[in-house]
């Protein structure tokens, strides 16, 4: 998990890869409607190679929750679910990417990658409010 207050200086740049480019702004021709909270899931891998294996499964149509249970190396055991998080609750690099994602489902996820001090994350948003 990526709680606030932990360092994200190690390669905190977001990488824009994922199904449908993961960029709702491009798909809708504008910005994603602002949200104060998101219901977010993630897959956390310490090693780049393991993250790439997880991405390959997602690209081949696997359910996000199933891939999270198989590959994620954190305590988010329920298919990578972190639950509802508000602005300021998450690692800044993780949050910047997560709040830009449009909502999708675990069966048909729109996801993005980001690297933080915790490792490599693949994240998706299930709800916005």
C-alpha positions as CSV (number, residue, x, y, z in Angstrom):
1,X,0.0,0.0,0.0
2,X,1.2,3.6,-0.5
3,X,0.3,5.6,2.6
4,X,1.0,9.3,2.8
5,X,4.3,10.4,4.3
6,X,6.5,7.7,2.8
7,X,9.2,8.8,0.4
8,X,8.3,8.6,-3.3
9,X,11.5,10.2,-4.6
10,X,12.9,6.9,-6.1
11,X,11.6,7.1,-9.7
12,X,8.3,8.6,-8.8
13,X,7.5,9.5,-12.5
14,X,4.3,8.0,-13.8
15,X,4.4,5.9,-16.9
16,X,1.4,6.1,-19.2
17,X,1.0,2.4,-20.3
18,X,-2.2,0.4,-20.1
19,X,-5.3,-0.8,-21.9
20,X,-7.0,2.1,-23.7
21,X,-4.0,4.3,-22.8
22,X,-5.6,4.6,-19.4
23,X,-6.0,8.3,-20.1
24,X,-9.6,9.4,-19.9
25,X,-8.7,13.0,-20.9
26,X,-7.6,11.7,-24.3
27,X,-10.6,9.4,-24.7
28,X,-13.2,12.0,-23.9
29,X,-11.4,15.0,-25.3
30,X,-11.2,16.7,-21.9
31,X,-10.3,16.1,-18.3
32,X,-11.7,13.5,-16.0
33,X,-14.3,15.0,-13.8
34,X,-12.7,16.1,-10.5
35,X,-13.2,13.8,-7.6
36,X,-12.4,14.1,-3.9
37,X,-12.4,10.4,-3.3
38,X,-11.6,7.3,-5.4
39,X,-12.1,3.6,-4.8
40,X,-8.8,2.3,-5.9
41,X,-7.1,-1.1,-6.5
42,X,-3.5,-1.8,-7.2
43,X,-0.9,-4.5,-7.8
44,X,2.4,-3.8,-6.1
45,X,5.6,-5.6,-7.3
46,X,9.1,-4.9,-6.0
47,X,10.7,-6.2,-9.2
48,X,10.2,-4.8,-12.6
49,X,10.1,-8.2,-14.2
50,X,7.3,-9.4,-11.9
51,X,5.3,-6.2,-12.7
52,X,5.8,-7.0,-16.4
53,X,4.4,-10.5,-15.9
54,X,1.3,-9.1,-14.2
55,X,0.9,-6.5,-17.1
56,X,1.0,-9.3,-19.6
57,X,-1.8,-11.2,-17.9
58,X,-3.9,-8.0,-17.8
59,X,-3.2,-7.3,-21.5
60,X,-4.4,-10.9,-22.2
61,X,-7.8,-10.1,-20.6
62,X,-7.3,-11.5,-17.0
63,X,-9.4,-10.1,-14.2
64,X,-7.5,-7.3,-12.3
65,X,-8.5,-8.8,-8.9
66,X,-7.2,-12.3,-9.9
67,X,-3.9,-10.8,-11.1
68,X,-3.6,-8.8,-7.9
69,X,-4.1,-11.9,-5.7
70,X,-1.4,-13.7,-7.7
71,X,1.2,-11.0,-8.1
72,X,0.7,-8.2,-5.5
73,X,3.3,-8.1,-2.7
74,X,1.4,-6.0,-0.2
75,X,-1.4,-6.4,2.3
76,X,-4.2,-5.5,0.0
77,X,-5.4,-9.1,-0.2
78,X,-8.9,-8.5,-1.5
79,X,-7.9,-8.4,-5.2
80,X,-5.7,-5.4,-4.6
81,X,-8.5,-3.3,-3.1
82,X,-7.4,-0.3,-1.1
83,X,-10.9,1.0,-0.7
84,X,-12.0,4.6,-0.8
85,X,-9.2,7.1,-0.5
86,X,-9.3,10.9,-0.4
87,X,-6.8,13.4,-1.7
88,X,-3.8,13.4,0.5
89,X,-4.3,9.8,1.8
90,X,-1.8,8.2,-0.7
91,X,1.8,8.5,-1.8
92,X,1.9,11.7,-4.0
93,X,3.2,10.0,-7.1
94,X,0.6,7.2,-6.8
95,X,-2.2,9.7,-6.1
96,X,-1.3,11.9,-9.1
97,X,-1.9,9.0,-11.4
98,X,-4.9,7.5,-9.6
99,X,-7.0,10.7,-9.5
100,X,-6.5,11.1,-13.3
101,X,-7.9,7.6,-14.1
102,X,-11.6,7.1,-15.0
103,X,-13.6,4.4,-13.3
104,X,-13.6,0.9,-14.7
105,X,-14.3,-2.6,-13.6
106,X,-11.9,-5.4,-12.5
107,X,-13.2,-7.5,-15.4
108,X,-12.5,-4.8,-17.9
109,X,-9.9,-2.5,-16.2
110,X,-8.4,0.7,-17.4
111,X,-5.1,0.8,-15.6
112,X,-1.9,2.8,-15.4
113,X,1.6,2.2,-14.0
114,X,3.5,4.2,-11.5
115,X,6.8,3.7,-9.6
116,X,7.0,4.9,-6.0
117,X,9.4,4.2,-3.2
118,X,7.3,1.1,-2.4
119,X,7.9,-0.4,-5.9
120,X,6.1,-0.8,-9.2
121,X,2.3,-0.3,-9.0
122,X,-0.4,-1.1,-11.6
123,X,-3.5,0.7,-10.5
124,X,-7.1,1.0,-11.5
125,X,-10.0,3.0,-10.1
126,X,-13.4,1.4,-9.5
127,X,-15.3,4.5,-8.4
128,X,-15.1,8.3,-8.1
129,X,-17.0,10.7,-5.9
